Amino acid sequence: MWKKILLGSGITVVGLYVLFQVGYYATSGPNFCGSCHEVNKYVTSWQTAAHKNVNCLDCHRDTGHAVDIYLRPDLKGYKQL
């Protein structure tokens, strides 16, 4: 019984981790950031800038606790919708 619970928990944790990583990757680039009409003009200028090969969140991300790094930027973005 405990083996099934442990196996199920492990599969759940790995699955959530994979989903989180895919979501983070999909929302950290210029295609996602540029989908907002308020940010589109900045993405357009970024495309011709010297740092065009740098992802948005490499610079525009808080530091510190995981909530600050991953969750807070999403919440800030949702305010603009």
C-alpha positions as CSV (number, residue, x, y, z in Angstrom):
1,M,0.0,0.0,0.0
2,W,2.7,2.5,1.0
3,K,4.7,1.7,-2.1
4,K,1.7,2.7,-4.3
5,I,1.2,5.9,-2.3
6,L,4.9,6.7,-2.6
7,L,5.0,5.9,-6.3
8,G,1.9,8.0,-6.9
9,S,3.3,10.9,-5.0
10,G,6.6,10.7,-6.9
11,I,4.8,10.7,-10.2
12,T,2.7,13.6,-9.2
13,V,5.7,15.7,-8.1
14,V,7.6,14.9,-11.2
15,G,4.6,15.7,-13.4
16,L,4.0,19.1,-11.6
17,Y,7.7,19.9,-12.0
18,V,7.6,19.2,-15.7
19,L,4.4,21.2,-16.2
20,F,5.9,24.1,-14.2
21,Q,9.1,24.1,-16.3
22,V,7.1,24.0,-19.6
23,G,4.9,26.9,-18.5
24,Y,7.9,28.9,-17.3
25,Y,9.7,28.4,-20.6
26,A,6.6,29.2,-22.6
27,T,6.0,32.5,-20.8
28,S,9.6,33.8,-20.4
29,G,10.3,34.8,-24.0
30,P,9.5,37.7,-26.2
31,N,6.7,35.9,-28.0
32,F,4.7,35.7,-24.9
33,C,5.7,39.1,-23.5
34,G,5.0,40.7,-26.9
35,S,1.5,39.4,-27.0
36,C,0.4,42.2,-24.6
37,H,-0.4,45.4,-26.6
38,E,1.3,47.6,-23.9
39,V,4.6,45.7,-24.1
40,N,4.6,45.1,-27.9
41,K,6.4,48.3,-28.8
42,Y,9.2,47.4,-26.3
43,V,9.6,43.9,-27.8
44,T,9.8,45.4,-31.2
45,S,12.7,47.7,-30.2
46,W,14.3,44.8,-28.3
47,Q,14.4,42.7,-31.5
48,T,16.9,45.2,-33.1
49,A,18.9,45.9,-29.9
50,A,22.3,44.5,-29.1
51,H,20.8,42.3,-26.4
52,K,18.2,40.6,-28.6
53,N,19.4,37.1,-27.7
54,V,18.6,37.6,-24.0
55,N,15.3,36.4,-22.8
56,C,12.9,38.9,-21.1
57,L,13.0,37.2,-17.7
58,D,16.8,37.2,-17.6
59,C,16.6,40.9,-16.7
60,H,13.0,41.5,-15.8
61,R,12.7,39.1,-12.9
62,D,12.8,39.7,-9.2
63,T,15.4,38.0,-7.0
64,G,15.1,36.2,-3.7
65,H,12.3,33.8,-2.7
66,A,10.8,31.5,-5.4
67,V,7.5,33.3,-5.0
68,D,9.2,36.6,-6.0
69,I,11.0,35.0,-8.9
70,Y,8.2,32.9,-10.4
71,L,4.8,34.0,-9.2
72,R,5.0,37.7,-8.7
73,P,5.8,38.6,-12.3
74,D,2.8,36.6,-13.4
75,L,0.5,38.4,-11.0
76,K,1.9,41.8,-12.2
77,G,1.1,40.8,-15.7
78,Y,-2.4,39.7,-15.0
79,K,-3.2,43.2,-13.6
80,Q,-2.7,44.5,-17.2
81,L,-5.2,42.2,-18.8
